[in-house]
Amino acid sequence: MSELEKLEAEYRRLATKVIYAGFEGGVDPEDQARLERLSEELLRRNAIGSSESAREPVAA
């Protein structure tokens, strides 16, 4: 599993945990902060990946 896949898996796990905790009345601030950092990191990596793939020549 690549590092990006690991980050995405952690993001999904934490997002689910935070959502359910919200229904139960209390989100752990550390989980919420980690989720926000992961979100920023994934957005950054996706932006880099998109710009790199835009530069690749398309085969005809």
C-alpha distance matrix in Angstrom:
0.0 3.8 6.7 8.1 6.0 6.6 10.1 10.7 10.1 12.3 14.7 15.2 15.8 18.2 19.9 20.7 22.0 24.1 25.5 26.6 28.0 30.0 31.6 32.4 34.1 32.0 28.8 27.7 28.2 25.3 22.9 24.5 24.4 20.7 20.1 22.3 20.5 17.1 18.9 20.5 17.4 15.7 19.1 19.5 16.2 17.1 20.6 19.6 17.5 20.5 22.9 21.2 21.0 24.6 25.7 24.4 27.3 27.4 28.4 31.7
3.8 0.0 3.8 5.4 5.1 6.3 8.7 9.9 10.6 12.4 14.2 15.4 16.6 18.4 19.8 21.3 22.7 24.2 25.8 27.4 28.5 30.2 32.2 33.2 34.4 32.2 28.8 27.6 27.6 24.7 22.5 23.8 23.1 19.5 19.0 20.7 18.5 15.3 17.0 18.1 14.7 13.2 16.4 16.3 12.9 14.2 17.5 16.1 14.2 17.5 19.7 17.9 18.1 21.7 22.6 21.6 24.7 25.2 26.6 30.0
6.7 3.8 0.0 3.8 5.4 5.0 6.3 8.7 9.8 10.6 12.3 14.3 15.3 16.4 18.1 20.1 21.0 22.2 24.2 25.9 26.7 28.2 30.6 31.5 32.4 29.9 26.4 24.9 24.6 21.6 19.7 20.9 19.9 16.3 16.2 17.7 15.2 12.2 14.4 15.1 11.6 10.8 14.3 13.9 10.9 13.0 16.0 14.8 13.7 17.2 19.1 17.7 18.6 21.9 22.8 22.4 25.8 26.7 28.5 31.9
8.1 5.4 3.8 0.0 3.8 5.4 5.1 6.2 8.6 9.9 10.4 12.3 14.2 15.3 16.2 18.4 19.9 20.8 22.3 24.4 25.4 26.6 28.8 30.2 31.1 28.8 25.3 24.3 23.9 21.3 19.1 19.7 18.9 15.6 14.7 15.9 13.9 10.5 11.9 12.8 9.6 7.8 11.2 11.3 8.3 9.6 13.0 12.4 11.0 14.1 16.4 15.6 16.1 19.3 20.7 20.4 23.9 24.4 26.5 29.8
6.0 5.1 5.4 3.8 0.0 3.8 5.4 5.0 6.1 8.6 9.7 10.5 12.2 14.1 15.1 16.6 18.3 19.8 21.0 22.7 24.1 25.6 27.4 28.7 30.0 28.1 24.7 23.9 24.1 21.7 19.0 19.9 19.9 16.4 15.1 17.0 15.6 12.0 13.2 15.1 12.4 10.1 13.4 14.4 11.5 12.0 15.7 15.5 13.7 16.3 19.1 18.2 18.1 21.3 23.0 22.4 25.5 25.6 27.4 30.5
6.6 6.3 5.0 5.4 3.8 0.0 3.8 5.4 5.1 6.2 8.5 9.9 10.5 12.2 14.0 15.5 16.5 18.1 19.9 21.3 22.3 24.1 26.2 27.0 28.2 26.0 22.6 21.4 21.7 18.9 16.5 18.0 17.8 14.1 13.5 15.8 14.2 10.8 13.0 14.9 12.2 10.8 14.6 15.4 13.0 14.3 17.7 17.5 16.3 19.1 21.7 20.9 21.3 24.4 26.0 25.6 28.9 29.2 31.0 34.2
10.1 8.7 6.3 5.1 5.4 3.8 0.0 3.8 5.4 5.1 6.0 8.7 9.9 10.4 11.9 14.2 15.2 16.1 18.0 20.0 20.7 22.1 24.4 25.5 26.3 23.9 20.4 19.3 19.1 16.5 14.1 15.1 14.6 11.1 10.3 12.2 10.6 7.0 9.3 11.1 8.6 7.5 11.3 12.2 10.5 12.0 15.2 15.4 14.8 17.4 19.9 19.7 20.4 23.2 24.9 25.0 28.5 28.9 31.1 34.3
10.7 9.9 8.7 6.2 5.0 5.4 3.8 0.0 3.8 5.5 5.0 6.2 8.6 9.9 10.3 12.3 14.2 15.1 16.3 18.4 19.7 20.8 22.9 24.3 25.5 23.5 20.1 19.7 19.9 17.9 14.9 15.4 15.7 12.6 10.6 12.6 12.0 8.2 9.0 11.7 9.9 7.5 10.8 12.7 11.0 11.2 14.7 15.6 14.5 16.5 19.5 19.6 19.6 22.2 24.4 24.4 27.7 27.7 29.9 32.8
10.1 10.6 9.8 8.6 6.1 5.1 5.4 3.8 0.0 3.8 5.4 5.2 6.2 8.6 9.8 10.8 12.4 14.2 15.4 16.8 18.3 20.0 21.7 22.8 24.3 22.5 19.3 18.8 19.7 17.5 14.3 15.6 16.4 13.1 11.5 14.3 14.0 10.4 11.7 14.7 13.1 11.1 14.4 16.4 14.7 15.0 18.6 19.3 18.1 20.1 23.1 23.0 22.9 25.7 27.8 27.6 30.7 30.5 32.4 35.3
12.3 12.4 10.6 9.9 8.6 6.2 5.1 5.5 3.8 0.0 3.8 5.5 5.1 6.0 8.4 9.9 10.5 12.0 14.1 15.5 16.2 18.1 20.2 20.9 22.1 19.8 16.5 15.5 16.2 13.9 10.9 12.5 13.1 9.7 8.6 11.8 11.4 8.2 10.4 13.3 11.9 11.0 14.3 16.1 15.0 16.0 19.2 20.0 19.4 21.6 24.3 24.4 24.8 27.5 29.5 29.6 32.9 33.1 35.2 38.1
14.7 14.2 12.3 10.4 9.7 8.5 6.0 5.0 5.4 3.8 0.0 3.8 5.5 5.2 5.9 8.5 9.8 10.3 12.0 14.2 15.0 16.2 18.5 19.8 20.7 18.6 15.2 14.8 15.1 13.4 10.2 10.6 11.5 8.7 6.3 9.1 9.5 6.2 7.3 10.7 10.2 8.9 11.7 14.0 13.6 14.0 17.0 18.5 18.1 19.8 22.5 23.2 23.5 25.8 28.1 28.6 31.9 31.9 34.3 37.1
15.2 15.4 14.3 12.3 10.5 9.9 8.7 6.2 5.2 5.5 3.8 0.0 3.8 5.5 5.1 6.1 8.6 9.9 10.5 12.3 14.1 15.3 16.9 18.5 20.0 18.5 15.5 15.8 16.8 15.6 12.0 12.5 14.3 11.8 9.0 12.0 13.0 9.9 10.1 13.8 13.6 11.6 14.0 16.8 16.1 15.8 19.1 20.8 19.9 21.2 24.3 25.0 24.7 27.0 29.6 29.7 32.8 32.4 34.6 37.2
15.8 16.6 15.3 14.2 12.2 10.5 9.9 8.6 6.2 5.1 5.5 3.8 0.0 3.8 5.5 5.3 6.3 8.7 10.1 10.9 12.2 14.3 15.9 16.7 18.4 16.7 13.9 13.8 15.4 14.0 10.3 11.9 13.9 11.4 9.4 13.0 14.0 11.3 12.4 15.9 15.6 14.3 17.0 19.5 18.8 19.0 22.2 23.7 22.9 24.5 27.5 28.0 28.0 30.4 32.8 32.9 36.0 35.8 37.8 40.5
18.2 18.4 16.4 15.3 14.1 12.2 10.4 9.9 8.6 6.0 5.2 5.5 3.8 0.0 3.8 5.4 4.9 6.0 8.5 9.9 10.2 12.1 14.4 15.1 16.1 13.9 10.7 10.5 11.7 10.5 6.7 8.1 10.3 8.1 6.3 10.0 11.3 9.4 10.6 14.0 14.3 13.7 16.1 18.5 18.5 19.0 21.8 23.4 23.3 24.8 27.5 28.4 28.7 30.9 33.3 33.8 37.0 37.0 39.4 42.1
19.9 19.8 18.1 16.2 15.1 14.0 11.9 10.3 9.8 8.4 5.9 5.1 5.5 3.8 0.0 3.8 5.4 5.2 6.1 8.6 9.8 10.5 12.7 14.3 15.3 13.8 10.8 11.7 12.7 12.5 8.8 8.5 11.2 9.9 6.8 9.6 11.9 10.1 9.9 13.5 14.5 13.3 15.1 18.0 18.4 18.2 20.8 23.0 22.7 23.7 26.6 27.8 27.9 29.7 32.4 33.1 36.2 35.9 38.4 40.8
20.7 21.3 20.1 18.4 16.6 15.5 14.2 12.3 10.8 9.9 8.5 6.1 5.3 5.4 3.8 0.0 3.8 5.5 5.2 6.2 8.5 9.9 11.0 12.5 14.3 13.5 11.2 12.6 14.5 14.5 10.7 11.1 14.2 13.0 10.3 13.3 15.6 13.6 13.5 17.3 18.0 16.6 18.4 21.5 21.5 21.1 24.0 26.1 25.5 26.4 29.5 30.6 30.3 32.3 35.1 35.4 38.4 37.9 40.1 42.4
22.0 22.7 21.0 19.9 18.3 16.5 15.2 14.2 12.4 10.5 9.8 8.6 6.3 4.9 5.4 3.8 0.0 3.8 5.5 5.3 6.0 8.5 10.1 10.5 12.2 10.7 8.4 9.4 11.9 11.8 8.3 9.5 12.8 11.8 10.0 13.3 15.4 14.1 14.7 18.2 18.9 18.2 20.3 23.0 23.2 23.3 26.0 27.9 27.7 28.9 31.8 32.8 32.9 34.9 37.5 38.0 41.1 40.8 43.1 45.6
24.1 24.2 22.2 20.8 19.8 18.1 16.1 15.1 14.2 12.0 10.3 9.9 8.7 6.0 5.2 5.5 3.8 0.0 3.8 5.5 5.0 6.1 8.8 9.8 10.3 8.6 5.8 7.6 9.4 10.3 7.0 6.8 10.5 10.5 8.5 11.1 13.8 13.2 13.3 16.5 18.0 17.6 19.1 21.8 22.6 22.8 25.1 27.2 27.4 28.4 31.1 32.5 32.7 34.4 37.1 37.9 41.1 40.9 43.5 45.9
25.5 25.8 24.2 22.3 21.0 19.9 18.0 16.3 15.4 14.1 12.0 10.5 10.1 8.5 6.1 5.2 5.5 3.8 0.0 3.8 5.5 5.1 6.7 8.9 10.1 9.8 8.1 10.8 12.7 14.0 10.8 9.9 13.6 13.8 11.1 13.3 16.4 15.5 14.8 18.2 19.9 18.9 20.0 23.2 24.0 23.5 25.8 28.3 28.2 28.7 31.6 33.2 33.1 34.6 37.5 38.3 41.2 40.8 43.3 45.4
26.6 27.4 25.9 24.4 22.7 21.3 20.0 18.4 16.8 15.5 14.2 12.3 10.9 9.9 8.6 6.2 5.3 5.5 3.8 0.0 3.8 5.3 5.2 6.4 8.8 9.0 8.5 11.1 13.9 15.1 12.1 12.2 15.9 15.9 13.8 16.4 19.2 18.2 18.0 21.5 22.9 21.9 23.4 26.4 27.0 26.6 29.1 31.5 31.2 31.9 34.9 36.3 36.1 37.8 40.7 41.2 44.2 43.6 45.9 48.1
28.0 28.5 26.7 25.4 24.1 22.3 20.7 19.7 18.3 16.2 15.0 14.1 12.2 10.2 9.8 8.5 6.0 5.0 5.5 3.8 0.0 3.8 5.4 4.9 6.2 5.4 5.1 7.8 10.9 12.5 10.1 10.3 14.1 14.6 13.2 15.6 18.4 18.1 18.3 21.4 22.9 22.6 24.0 26.8 27.6 27.7 30.0 32.2 32.4 33.3 36.0 37.4 37.6 39.3 42.0 42.8 45.9 45.6 48.0 50.4
30.0 30.2 28.2 26.6 25.6 24.1 22.1 20.8 20.0 18.1 16.2 15.3 14.3 12.1 10.5 9.9 8.5 6.1 5.1 5.3 3.8 0.0 3.8 5.4 5.2 5.6 5.6 9.3 11.3 13.7 11.6 10.5 14.3 15.5 13.7 15.3 18.6 18.6 18.1 21.0 23.1 22.7 23.6 26.5 27.8 27.6 29.5 32.1 32.4 32.9 35.5 37.3 37.5 38.8 41.7 42.7 45.7 45.4 48.0 50.2
31.6 32.2 30.6 28.8 27.4 26.2 24.4 22.9 21.7 20.2 18.5 16.9 15.9 14.4 12.7 11.0 10.1 8.8 6.7 5.2 5.4 3.8 0.0 3.8 5.5 7.7 8.9 12.5 14.9 17.2 14.9 14.2 18.0 19.0 17.0 18.8 22.1 21.7 21.1 24.2 26.2 25.4 26.3 29.5 30.5 30.0 32.1 34.7 34.8 35.1 37.9 39.7 39.5 40.9 43.9 44.8 47.6 47.0 49.5 51.5
32.4 33.2 31.5 30.2 28.7 27.0 25.5 24.3 22.8 20.9 19.8 18.5 16.7 15.1 14.3 12.5 10.5 9.8 8.9 6.4 4.9 5.4 3.8 0.0 3.8 6.1 8.4 11.4 14.4 16.6 14.7 14.8 18.4 19.4 18.0 20.1 23.1 22.9 22.9 25.9 27.7 27.3 28.5 31.4 32.3 32.2 34.4 36.8 36.9 37.6 40.3 41.9 41.9 43.5 46.4 47.1 50.1 49.6 52.1 54.2
34.1 34.4 32.4 31.1 30.0 28.2 26.3 25.5 24.3 22.1 20.7 20.0 18.4 16.1 15.3 14.3 12.2 10.3 10.1 8.8 6.2 5.2 5.5 3.8 0.0 3.8 7.0 10.1 12.5 15.4 14.3 13.7 17.2 18.8 17.8 19.3 22.4 22.9 22.7 25.4 27.4 27.5 28.4 31.1 32.5 32.5 34.4 36.9 37.3 37.9 40.5 42.2 42.5 43.9 46.7 47.8 50.8 50.5 53.2 55.4
32.0 32.2 29.9 28.8 28.1 26.0 23.9 23.5 22.5 19.8 18.6 18.5 16.7 13.9 13.8 13.5 10.7 8.6 9.8 9.0 5.4 5.6 7.7 6.1 3.8 0.0 3.8 6.5 8.9 11.8 11.0 10.7 13.9 15.6 15.1 16.7 19.5 20.2 20.5 22.9 24.9 25.3 26.4 28.8 30.2 30.6 32.5 34.7 35.4 36.2 38.6 40.3 40.8 42.3 44.9 46.0 49.3 49.2 51.9 54.3
28.8 28.8 26.4 25.3 24.7 22.6 20.4 20.1 19.3 16.5 15.2 15.5 13.9 10.7 10.8 11.2 8.4 5.8 8.1 8.5 5.1 5.6 8.9 8.4 7.0 3.8 0.0 3.8 6.1 8.6 7.4 7.0 10.4 11.9 11.4 13.1 15.8 16.5 16.8 19.3 21.1 21.6 22.8 25.2 26.5 27.1 28.9 31.1 31.8 32.8 35.1 36.7 37.3 38.8 41.4 42.5 45.8 45.9 48.6 51.1
27.7 27.6 24.9 24.3 23.9 21.4 19.3 19.7 18.8 15.5 14.8 15.8 13.8 10.5 11.7 12.6 9.4 7.6 10.8 11.1 7.8 9.3 12.5 11.4 10.1 6.5 3.8 0.0 3.8 5.4 5.3 6.3 8.7 10.0 10.7 12.6 14.5 15.4 16.6 18.7 20.1 21.1 22.7 24.6 25.8 26.9 28.8 30.5 31.4 32.8 34.9 36.2 37.2 38.9 41.1 42.3 45.7 46.0 48.7 51.4
28.2 27.6 24.6 23.9 24.1 21.7 19.1 19.9 19.7 16.2 15.1 16.8 15.4 11.7 12.7 14.5 11.9 9.4 12.7 13.9 10.9 11.3 14.9 14.4 12.5 8.9 6.1 3.8 0.0 3.8 5.4 5.0 6.1 8.5 9.7 10.6 12.3 14.2 15.2 16.7 18.4 19.9 21.1 22.7 24.3 25.6 27.1 28.8 30.1 31.4 33.2 34.7 36.0 37.5 39.6 41.0 44.5 45.1 48.0 50.7
25.3 24.7 21.6 21.3 21.7 18.9 16.5 17.9 17.5 13.9 13.4 15.6 14.0 10.5 12.5 14.5 11.8 10.3 14.0 15.1 12.5 13.7 17.2 16.6 15.4 11.8 8.6 5.4 3.8 0.0 3.8 5.4 5.1 6.1 8.5 9.9 10.6 12.2 14.1 15.5 16.4 18.2 19.9 21.1 22.4 24.1 25.7 27.0 28.3 30.0 31.7 32.9 34.3 36.1 38.0 39.2 42.8 43.5 46.3 49.2
22.9 22.5 19.7 19.1 19.0 16.5 14.1 14.9 14.3 10.9 10.2 12.0 10.3 6.7 8.8 10.7 8.3 7.0 10.8 12.1 10.1 11.6 14.9 14.7 14.3 11.0 7.4 5.3 5.4 3.8 0.0 3.8 5.5 5.1 6.0 8.6 9.9 10.4 12.1 14.3 15.2 16.2 18.1 19.8 20.8 22.1 24.1 25.6 26.4 28.0 30.1 31.3 32.3 34.2 36.3 37.3 40.8 41.2 43.9 46.7
24.5 23.8 20.9 19.7 19.9 18.0 15.1 15.4 15.6 12.5 10.6 12.5 11.9 8.1 8.5 11.1 9.5 6.8 9.9 12.2 10.3 10.5 14.2 14.8 13.7 10.7 7.0 6.3 5.0 5.4 3.8 0.0 3.8 5.5 5.1 6.3 8.8 9.9 10.5 12.5 14.3 15.3 16.5 18.5 20.0 21.0 22.6 24.5 25.5 26.8 28.8 30.3 31.3 32.8 35.1 36.4 39.9 40.3 43.2 45.8
24.4 23.1 19.9 18.9 19.9 17.8 14.6 15.7 16.4 13.1 11.5 14.3 13.9 10.3 11.2 14.2 12.8 10.5 13.6 15.9 14.1 14.3 18.0 18.4 17.2 13.9 10.4 8.7 6.1 5.1 5.5 3.8 0.0 3.8 5.4 5.1 6.3 8.7 9.8 10.8 12.4 14.3 15.5 16.7 18.5 20.0 21.3 22.8 24.3 25.8 27.4 28.8 30.3 31.8 33.7 35.2 38.8 39.6 42.5 45.4
20.7 19.5 16.3 15.6 16.4 14.1 11.1 12.6 13.1 9.7 8.7 11.8 11.4 8.1 9.9 13.0 11.8 10.5 13.8 15.9 14.6 15.5 19.0 19.4 18.8 15.6 11.9 10.0 8.5 6.1 5.1 5.5 3.8 0.0 3.8 5.4 5.1 6.1 8.5 9.9 10.5 12.1 14.1 15.3 16.4 18.1 19.9 21.1 22.2 24.0 25.8 26.9 28.2 30.1 31.9 33.1 36.7 37.5 40.3 43.2
20.1 19.0 16.2 14.7 15.1 13.5 10.3 10.6 11.5 8.6 6.3 9.0 9.4 6.3 6.8 10.3 10.0 8.5 11.1 13.8 13.2 13.7 17.0 18.0 17.8 15.1 11.4 10.7 9.7 8.5 6.0 5.1 5.4 3.8 0.0 3.8 5.5 5.1 6.1 8.7 9.8 10.4 12.2 14.1 15.2 16.2 18.2 19.9 20.7 22.1 24.2 25.6 26.5 28.2 30.5 31.6 35.0 35.5 38.3 41.1
22.3 20.7 17.7 15.9 17.0 15.8 12.2 12.6 14.3 11.8 9.1 12.0 13.0 10.0 9.6 13.3 13.3 11.1 13.3 16.4 15.6 15.3 18.8 20.1 19.3 16.7 13.1 12.6 10.6 9.9 8.6 6.3 5.1 5.4 3.8 0.0 3.8 5.5 5.0 6.3 8.7 9.9 10.6 12.3 14.3 15.3 16.5 18.5 19.9 21.0 22.7 24.4 25.7 27.0 29.1 30.7 34.2 34.8 37.9 40.6
20.5 18.5 15.2 13.9 15.6 14.2 10.6 12.0 14.0 11.4 9.5 13.0 14.0 11.3 11.9 15.6 15.4 13.8 16.4 19.2 18.4 18.6 22.1 23.1 22.4 19.5 15.8 14.5 12.3 10.6 9.9 8.8 6.3 5.1 5.5 3.8 0.0 3.8 5.4 5.2 6.2 8.6 9.9 10.6 12.3 14.2 15.4 16.6 18.2 19.9 21.3 22.6 24.3 25.8 27.6 29.1 32.7 33.7 36.7 39.7
17.1 15.3 12.2 10.5 12.0 10.8 7.0 8.2 10.4 8.2 6.2 9.9 11.3 9.4 10.1 13.6 14.1 13.2 15.5 18.2 18.1 18.6 21.7 22.9 22.9 20.2 16.5 15.4 14.2 12.2 10.4 9.9 8.7 6.1 5.1 5.5 3.8 0.0 3.8 5.4 5.0 6.0 8.5 9.7 10.4 12.0 14.0 15.2 16.1 18.0 19.9 20.9 22.1 24.0 26.0 27.1 30.6 31.4 34.2 37.1
18.9 17.0 14.4 11.9 13.2 13.0 9.3 9.0 11.7 10.4 7.3 10.1 12.4 10.6 9.9 13.5 14.7 13.3 14.8 18.0 18.3 18.1 21.1 22.9 22.7 20.5 16.8 16.6 15.2 14.1 12.1 10.5 9.8 8.5 6.1 5.0 5.4 3.8 0.0 3.8 5.5 5.2 6.1 8.5 9.9 10.5 12.2 14.2 15.2 16.2 18.3 19.9 20.9 22.3 24.6 26.0 29.4 29.9 32.9 35.6
20.5 18.1 15.1 12.8 15.1 14.9 11.1 11.7 14.7 13.3 10.7 13.8 15.9 14.0 13.5 17.3 18.2 16.5 18.2 21.5 21.4 21.0 24.2 25.9 25.4 22.9 19.3 18.7 16.7 15.5 14.3 12.5 10.8 9.9 8.7 6.3 5.2 5.4 3.8 0.0 3.8 5.5 5.1 6.1 8.6 9.9 10.5 12.3 14.1 15.3 16.6 18.4 20.0 21.1 23.1 24.9 28.4 29.3 32.5 35.3
17.4 14.7 11.6 9.6 12.4 12.2 8.6 9.9 13.1 11.9 10.2 13.6 15.6 14.3 14.5 18.0 18.9 18.0 19.9 22.9 22.9 23.1 26.2 27.7 27.4 24.9 21.1 20.1 18.4 16.4 15.2 14.3 12.4 10.5 9.8 8.7 6.2 5.0 5.5 3.8 0.0 3.8 5.5 5.1 6.2 8.5 9.9 10.6 12.2 14.1 15.5 16.5 18.3 20.0 21.6 23.0 26.7 27.8 30.8 33.8
15.7 13.2 10.8 7.8 10.1 10.8 7.5 7.5 11.1 11.0 8.9 11.6 14.3 13.7 13.3 16.6 18.2 17.6 18.9 21.9 22.6 22.7 25.4 27.3 27.5 25.3 21.6 21.1 19.9 18.2 16.2 15.3 14.3 12.1 10.4 9.9 8.6 6.0 5.2 5.5 3.8 0.0 3.8 5.4 5.1 6.0 8.5 9.8 10.3 12.0 14.1 15.2 16.2 18.1 20.1 21.2 24.7 25.4 28.3 31.2
19.1 16.4 14.3 11.2 13.4 14.6 11.3 10.8 14.4 14.3 11.7 14.0 17.0 16.1 15.1 18.4 20.3 19.1 20.0 23.4 24.0 23.6 26.3 28.5 28.4 26.4 22.8 22.7 21.1 19.9 18.1 16.5 15.5 14.1 12.2 10.6 9.9 8.5 6.1 5.1 5.5 3.8 0.0 3.8 5.5 5.1 6.1 8.6 9.8 10.4 12.3 14.2 15.2 16.4 18.7 20.3 23.7 24.4 27.6 30.3
19.5 16.3 13.9 11.3 14.4 15.4 12.2 12.7 16.4 16.1 14.0 16.8 19.5 18.5 18.0 21.5 23.0 21.8 23.2 26.4 26.8 26.5 29.5 31.4 31.1 28.8 25.2 24.6 22.7 21.1 19.8 18.5 16.7 15.3 14.1 12.3 10.6 9.7 8.5 6.1 5.1 5.4 3.8 0.0 3.8 5.5 5.2 6.3 8.6 9.9 10.8 12.4 14.3 15.5 17.1 19.0 22.6 23.9 27.1 30.1
16.2 12.9 10.9 8.3 11.5 13.0 10.5 11.0 14.7 15.0 13.6 16.1 18.8 18.5 18.4 21.5 23.2 22.6 24.0 27.0 27.6 27.8 30.5 32.3 32.5 30.2 26.5 25.8 24.3 22.4 20.8 20.0 18.5 16.4 15.2 14.3 12.3 10.4 9.9 8.6 6.2 5.1 5.5 3.8 0.0 3.8 5.4 5.1 6.0 8.5 9.9 10.5 12.2 14.2 15.7 16.9 20.5 21.8 24.7 27.8
17.1 14.2 13.0 9.6 12.0 14.3 12.0 11.2 15.0 16.0 14.0 15.8 19.0 19.0 18.2 21.1 23.3 22.8 23.5 26.6 27.7 27.6 30.0 32.2 32.5 30.6 27.1 26.9 25.6 24.1 22.1 21.0 20.0 18.1 16.2 15.3 14.2 12.0 10.5 9.9 8.5 6.0 5.1 5.5 3.8 0.0 3.8 5.4 4.9 6.0 8.5 9.7 10.4 12.1 14.4 15.5 18.9 19.6 22.7 25.5
20.6 17.5 16.0 13.0 15.7 17.7 15.2 14.7 18.6 19.2 17.0 19.1 22.2 21.8 20.8 24.0 26.0 25.1 25.8 29.1 30.0 29.5 32.1 34.4 34.4 32.5 28.9 28.8 27.1 25.7 24.1 22.6 21.3 19.9 18.2 16.5 15.4 14.0 12.2 10.5 9.9 8.5 6.1 5.2 5.4 3.8 0.0 3.8 5.4 5.1 6.2 8.6 10.0 10.6 12.7 14.7 18.1 19.2 22.6 25.3
19.6 16.1 14.8 12.4 15.5 17.5 15.4 15.6 19.3 20.0 18.5 20.8 23.7 23.4 23.0 26.1 27.9 27.2 28.3 31.5 32.2 32.1 34.7 36.8 36.9 34.7 31.1 30.5 28.8 27.0 25.6 24.5 22.8 21.1 19.9 18.5 16.6 15.2 14.2 12.3 10.6 9.8 8.6 6.3 5.1 5.4 3.8 0.0 3.8 5.5 5.3 6.2 8.7 10.0 11.0 12.9 16.6 18.2 21.5 24.5
17.5 14.2 13.7 11.0 13.7 16.3 14.8 14.5 18.1 19.4 18.1 19.9 22.9 23.3 22.7 25.5 27.7 27.4 28.2 31.2 32.4 32.4 34.8 36.9 37.3 35.4 31.8 31.4 30.1 28.3 26.4 25.5 24.3 22.2 20.7 19.9 18.2 16.1 15.2 14.1 12.2 10.3 9.8 8.6 6.0 4.9 5.4 3.8 0.0 3.8 5.5 5.1 6.2 8.6 10.1 11.0 14.6 15.7 18.7 21.9
20.5 17.5 17.2 14.1 16.3 19.1 17.4 16.5 20.1 21.6 19.8 21.2 24.5 24.8 23.7 26.4 28.9 28.4 28.7 31.9 33.3 32.9 35.1 37.6 37.9 36.2 32.8 32.8 31.4 30.0 28.0 26.8 25.8 24.0 22.1 21.0 19.9 18.0 16.2 15.3 14.1 12.0 10.4 9.9 8.5 6.0 5.1 5.5 3.8 0.0 3.8 5.4 5.2 6.1 8.8 10.2 13.4 14.2 17.5 20.2
22.9 19.7 19.1 16.4 19.1 21.7 19.9 19.5 23.1 24.3 22.5 24.3 27.5 27.5 26.6 29.5 31.8 31.1 31.6 34.9 36.0 35.5 37.9 40.3 40.5 38.6 35.1 34.9 33.2 31.7 30.1 28.8 27.4 25.8 24.2 22.7 21.3 19.9 18.3 16.6 15.5 14.1 12.3 10.8 9.9 8.5 6.2 5.3 5.5 3.8 0.0 3.8 5.5 5.1 6.6 9.2 12.4 14.1 17.6 20.4
21.2 17.9 17.7 15.6 18.2 20.9 19.7 19.6 23.0 24.4 23.2 25.0 28.0 28.4 27.8 30.6 32.8 32.5 33.2 36.3 37.4 37.3 39.7 41.9 42.2 40.3 36.7 36.2 34.7 32.9 31.3 30.3 28.8 26.9 25.6 24.4 22.6 20.9 19.9 18.4 16.5 15.2 14.2 12.4 10.5 9.7 8.6 6.2 5.1 5.4 3.8 0.0 3.8 5.4 5.3 6.8 10.5 12.6 15.7 18.9
21.0 18.1 18.6 16.1 18.1 21.3 20.4 19.6 22.9 24.8 23.5 24.7 28.0 28.7 27.9 30.3 32.9 32.7 33.1 36.1 37.6 37.5 39.5 41.9 42.5 40.8 37.3 37.2 36.0 34.3 32.3 31.3 30.3 28.2 26.5 25.7 24.3 22.1 20.9 20.0 18.3 16.2 15.2 14.3 12.2 10.4 10.0 8.7 6.2 5.2 5.5 3.8 0.0 3.8 5.3 5.2 8.5 9.6 12.8 15.9
24.6 21.7 21.9 19.3 21.3 24.4 23.2 22.2 25.7 27.5 25.8 27.0 30.4 30.9 29.7 32.3 34.9 34.4 34.6 37.8 39.3 38.8 40.9 43.5 43.9 42.3 38.8 38.9 37.5 36.1 34.2 32.8 31.8 30.1 28.2 27.0 25.8 24.0 22.3 21.1 20.0 18.1 16.4 15.5 14.2 12.1 10.6 10.0 8.6 6.1 5.1 5.4 3.8 0.0 3.8 5.6 8.0 9.2 12.9 15.4
25.7 22.6 22.8 20.7 23.0 26.0 24.9 24.4 27.8 29.5 28.1 29.6 32.8 33.3 32.4 35.1 37.5 37.1 37.5 40.7 42.0 41.7 43.9 46.4 46.7 44.9 41.4 41.1 39.6 38.0 36.3 35.1 33.7 31.9 30.5 29.1 27.6 26.0 24.6 23.1 21.6 20.1 18.7 17.1 15.7 14.4 12.7 11.0 10.1 8.8 6.6 5.3 5.3 3.8 0.0 3.8 6.4 9.1 12.5 15.3
24.4 21.6 22.4 20.4 22.4 25.6 25.0 24.4 27.6 29.6 28.6 29.7 32.9 33.8 33.1 35.4 38.0 37.9 38.3 41.2 42.8 42.7 44.8 47.1 47.8 46.0 42.5 42.3 41.0 39.2 37.3 36.4 35.2 33.1 31.6 30.7 29.1 27.1 26.0 24.9 23.0 21.2 20.3 19.0 16.9 15.5 14.7 12.9 11.0 10.2 9.2 6.8 5.2 5.6 3.8 0.0 3.8 6.4 9.4 12.6
27.3 24.7 25.8 23.9 25.5 28.9 28.5 27.7 30.7 32.9 31.9 32.8 36.0 37.0 36.2 38.4 41.1 41.1 41.2 44.2 45.9 45.7 47.6 50.1 50.8 49.3 45.8 45.7 44.5 42.8 40.8 39.9 38.8 36.7 35.0 34.2 32.7 30.6 29.4 28.4 26.7 24.7 23.7 22.6 20.5 18.9 18.1 16.6 14.6 13.4 12.4 10.5 8.5 8.0 6.4 3.8 0.0 3.8 6.4 9.3
27.4 25.2 26.7 24.4 25.6 29.2 28.9 27.7 30.5 33.1 31.9 32.4 35.8 37.0 35.9 37.9 40.8 40.9 40.8 43.6 45.6 45.4 47.0 49.6 50.5 49.2 45.9 46.0 45.1 43.5 41.2 40.3 39.6 37.5 35.5 34.8 33.7 31.4 29.9 29.3 27.8 25.4 24.4 23.9 21.8 19.6 19.2 18.2 15.7 14.2 14.1 12.6 9.6 9.2 9.1 6.4 3.8 0.0 3.8 6.4
28.4 26.6 28.5 26.5 27.4 31.0 31.1 29.9 32.4 35.2 34.3 34.6 37.8 39.4 38.4 40.1 43.1 43.5 43.3 45.9 48.0 48.0 49.5 52.1 53.2 51.9 48.6 48.7 48.0 46.3 43.9 43.2 42.5 40.3 38.3 37.9 36.7 34.2 32.9 32.5 30.8 28.3 27.6 27.1 24.7 22.7 22.6 21.5 18.7 17.5 17.6 15.7 12.8 12.9 12.5 9.4 6.4 3.8 0.0 3.8
31.7 30.0 31.9 29.8 30.5 34.2 34.3 32.8 35.3 38.1 37.1 37.2 40.5 42.1 40.8 42.4 45.6 45.9 45.4 48.1 50.4 50.2 51.5 54.2 55.4 54.3 51.1 51.4 50.7 49.2 46.7 45.8 45.4 43.2 41.1 40.6 39.7 37.1 35.6 35.3 33.8 31.2 30.3 30.1 27.8 25.5 25.3 24.5 21.9 20.2 20.4 18.9 15.9 15.4 15.3 12.6 9.3 6.4 3.8 0.0
